[in-house]
């Protein structure tokens, strides 16, 4: 199997890597695991992990057992009432964001900034794909011409 992702937990996080966390509604692999950890690999050789790769962690959002650290944070992140959040730092921040005018404005500003960053990143990625595609076409044309 493999594909562009190789499952498994890396030994350590290396400089130059990107790590992205997702809280999912269920266990993606259906194996009862709390976390599914993937790392990008070369498309033509799924066993070869790229040196400056991206890691994706899919956290099972159904894990809410407050007797574990992961269960507590997942339960707290999904709690709509800041007063019921047990993690003190998160509770304080969520109260500030939800219960004050500045906090609500801050959330709006953060979301707008995030959308702008995502749009800029998408444009950059599209430009890089176009440049790569054009360079590959020129290489292929040069090979055919020689």
C-alpha positions in Angstrom: 0.0 0.0 0.0 1.9 3.1 1.1 1.0 5.6 -1.5 2.2 9.2 -0.9 2.0 8.6 2.9 3.9 6.1 5.0 2.3 5.2 8.3 4.3 5.1 11.5 5.8 7.3 14.1 9.0 9.1 13.2 11.9 8.9 15.5 12.0 12.7 16.0 10.9 15.9 14.3 13.6 17.2 12.0 14.2 20.8 11.0 12.5 21.7 7.7 9.5 19.5 8.3 5.9 20.6 8.5 3.6 19.0 11.0 -0.2 19.3 10.8 -2.7 18.1 13.4 -6.3 17.2 12.6 -9.0 16.2 15.1 -11.3 13.8 13.3 -14.8 12.6 14.2 -13.6 9.0 14.4 -10.6 6.7 14.1 -9.6 7.0 10.4 -8.1 3.5 10.1 -10.8 1.8 12.2 -8.2 0.1 14.4 -9.2 1.8 17.6 -6.0 3.9 17.7 -6.1 7.4 19.3 -3.7 8.8 16.7 -2.9 8.0 13.1 0.5 9.4 12.2 1.5 9.8 8.5 4.6 11.1 6.8 5.0 12.0 3.2 7.0 9.7 1.0 8.3 9.7 -2.6 5.4 8.9 -4.9 7.4 6.4 -7.0 9.0 4.7 -4.0 6.5 4.8 -1.0 9.1 3.2 1.3 11.5 6.1 0.8 10.6 8.9 3.4 11.5 12.3 2.1 14.2 14.1 4.1 12.2 17.4 4.4 8.8 16.0 4.5 5.4 16.8 6.1 3.8 14.9 8.9 0.1 14.6 9.4 -1.4 13.5 12.7 -5.1 12.6 12.7 -6.3 12.5 16.3 -9.4 10.5 17.0 -12.0 13.0 18.3 -13.9 10.3 20.1 -11.1 9.9 22.6 -12.5 11.9 25.5 -11.4 9.8 28.5 -10.5 12.4 31.0 -8.2 9.9 32.8 -5.6 10.4 29.9 -3.9 13.6 28.8 -5.0 13.1 25.2 -8.6 12.5 26.3 -8.7 15.6 28.5 -7.4 17.9 25.8 -9.7 16.5 23.2 -12.7 16.8 25.5 -11.6 20.4 26.4 -11.1 21.4 22.8 -14.7 20.2 22.0 -16.3 21.9 25.0 -18.4 24.9 23.9 -18.7 26.3 27.5 -15.4 27.8 28.6 -16.4 27.3 32.3 -16.4 23.5 31.8 -12.9 23.4 30.2 -10.5 21.6 32.7 -7.2 22.7 31.2 -6.6 26.0 33.0 -4.6 27.8 30.3 -7.2 26.9 27.6 -10.1 27.8 29.9 -8.7 31.3 30.5 -8.0 31.9 26.8 -11.4 30.6 25.7 -13.2 32.7 28.3 -11.3 35.8 27.0 -12.1 35.0 23.4 -15.8 34.1 23.9 -16.8 36.5 26.6 -15.3 39.8 25.6 -15.8 42.1 22.7 -12.1 42.3 22.1 -11.9 38.5 22.2 -14.7 38.1 19.6 -13.1 40.7 17.4 -9.8 38.9 17.9 -11.3 35.6 16.7 -12.7 37.3 13.6 -9.3 38.9 12.9 -7.5 35.6 13.4 -9.9 33.8 11.0 -9.5 36.6 8.4 -5.7 36.4 8.8 -5.8 32.6 8.5 -7.9 32.7 5.3 -5.6 35.3 3.8 -2.5 33.1 4.6 -4.2 30.1 3.1 -5.1 31.9 -0.1 -1.5 33.2 -0.4 -0.1 29.7 0.2 -2.5 28.2 -2.4 -1.4 30.8 -4.9 2.2 30.1 -4.2 1.7 26.3 -4.6 -0.2 26.8 -7.8 2.6 29.0 -9.2 5.2 26.4 -8.1 3.3 23.6 -9.8 3.0 25.7 -13.0 6.8 26.4 -13.0 7.6 22.8 -12.4 5.2 21.7 -15.1 6.7 24.2 -17.6 10.3 23.1 -16.8 9.4 19.5 -17.2 7.7 20.3 -20.6 10.8 22.1 -21.7 13.1 19.2 -20.6 10.9 16.8 -22.5 10.9 19.0 -25.6 14.7 19.3 -25.4 15.0 15.5 -25.2 12.8 14.9 -28.1 14.6 17.6 -30.2 18.1 16.0 -29.6 
